Amino acid sequence: MNRRFWLRQAKPDVIVVDPPRAGLHRHALSSVLAGRPRAIAYVSCNPQALARDVQELMRGFPRYRLSELAAFDMFPQTNVVP
């Protein structure tokens, strides 16, 4: 998706993102901000990338606030190596 699509055609209420481990690419982040959705659902397997991207989203559009955070163990049967 590009900025032009968001500004001219789409009027999203909610955007759901599920980026790779590295987090949102800067162009994707820019496109999400251009859409100005009322809410963003961010699925992450990397808490550091999530924290970085949330800061950028809130800096890019100050209306956004982190309202809920939930952790899920998607692989509960696997051993954790310290």
TORFIKOL-724362 format. One line per 3 residues: number of its first residue (from 1); their letters; for each residue z, y, x of C-alpha. Coordinates in nm, 2 decimals, padded with zeros to 4 digits. Example, Ala and Ser with C-alpha at 12.3 -4.5 7.8 and 13.67 -1.06 7.14 Angstrom:
! residues 2
1) as) 00.78:-00.45:01.23  00.71:-00.11:01.37
This chain:
! residues 82
1) mnr) 00.00:00.00:00.00  -00.06:00.34:00.12  00.08:00.68:00.05
4) rfw) -00.22:00.79:-00.16  -00.18:00.49:-00.39  00.19:00.58:-00.46
7) lrq) 00.12:00.95:-00.51  -00.19:00.91:-00.74  -00.16:00.58:-00.92
10) akp) 00.18:00.41:-00.91  00.50:00.54:-01.05  00.74:00.26:-00.96
13) dvi) 01.09:00.24:-01.10  01.20:-00.02:-00.85  01.05:-00.14:-00.53
16) vvd) 01.16:-00.48:-00.38  01.11:-00.53:-00.01  01.16:-00.85:00.19
19) ppr) 01.06:-00.75:00.54  01.04:-00.98:00.85  01.34:-01.01:01.08
22) agl) 01.25:-00.69:01.26  01.29:-00.49:00.94  01.04:-00.25:00.77
25) hrh) 00.75:-00.13:00.97  00.76:00.25:00.99  00.44:00.27:00.78
28) als) 00.59:00.05:00.51  00.91:00.26:00.52  00.70:00.57:00.48
31) svl) 00.51:00.42:00.18  00.83:00.32:00.01  00.97:00.67:00.05
34) agr) 00.64:00.82:-00.09  00.68:00.61:-00.40  01.01:00.77:-00.48
37) pra) 01.14:00.48:-00.69  01.47:00.51:-00.88  01.59:00.20:-00.70
40) iay) 01.51:-00.01:-00.40  01.61:-00.38:-00.36  01.61:-00.48:00.00
43) vsc) 01.63:-00.85:00.10  01.72:-00.90:00.47  01.80:-01.18:00.71
46) npq) 01.89:-00.93:00.98  02.19:-00.70:00.91  02.11:-00.47:01.20
49) ala) 01.75:-00.41:01.07  01.90:-00.36:00.72  02.15:-00.10:00.85
52) rdv) 01.87:00.09:01.04  01.63:00.08:00.74  01.90:00.19:00.49
55) qel) 01.98:00.49:00.71  01.61:00.59:00.73  01.57:00.55:00.36
58) mrg) 01.87:00.77:00.28  01.77:01.02:00.54  01.41:01.03:00.40
61) fpr) 01.52:01.08:00.05  01.89:01.20:00.02  01.91:01.10:-00.34
64) yrl) 01.94:00.73:-00.24  02.28:00.58:-00.20  02.38:00.23:-00.11
67) sel) 02.54:00.11:-00.43  02.57:-00.27:-00.38  02.56:-00.51:-00.09
70) aaf) 02.59:-00.89:-00.13  02.57:-01.16:00.14  02.43:-01.50:00.07
73) dmf) 02.43:-01.81:00.30  02.08:-01.94:00.23  02.14:-02.24:00.46
76) pqt) 02.50:-02.36:00.39  02.44:-02.71:00.53  02.35:-02.59:00.88
79) nvv) 02.59:-02.56:01.17  02.67:-02.22:01.30  02.65:-02.19:01.68
82) p) 02.88:-01.92:01.82
